[in-house]
Amino acid sequence: MLIWMHSWVMAKISCTKKMDEISSIVLEYLHFKGFTQTAQQFENESMRLMSARPGSAQEIRPQPNPKQLQQVKTEMKDYLENGMDDNFFYLWEKNILPYERISNEETLKMEFYLRLYFASIPVRQNNKVLHKKVLYKN
């Protein structure tokens, strides 16, 4: 279990490096095949996305309105309380930007602990009251 978690975290951290390597390979291929305009457009898009990465997530995905945000929070909380990891992580991946999930240290920690939490549910007693006490202890 710990080996899987460690490899998962390392994969998330190295994902950005791999994406940059893949972009370089794609760009090299486009130039090799003579797709000059496509290569130029690819470079422009890559630069735009890279400049938007650190703090401009709003440019890539608009912020939800407060009502939608509250609904998503409520659904995620319900899924967390009921141990429904597939549904929880579906919303997690849908609402947290991919770059944020792989580059932000706090988000990485949170996802790691959430996955650990869901993975350990079968080990704990199947008692909903105890489950909620453990959930809200911290």
BELHUBEL-V708859 format. One record per helix or strand. SS is the DSSP state (H for helix, E for strand). FROM is the first residue (numbers start at 1). TO is the last residue. If there is no record, write none. Layout:
BEGIN
ss-><SS:SS>
from-><FROM:FROM>
to-><TO:TO>
END
This chain:
BEGIN
ss-><H:H:H:H:H:H:H:H>
from-><2:36:57:66:85:98:105:128>
to-><32:53:60:81:95:103:120:136>
END
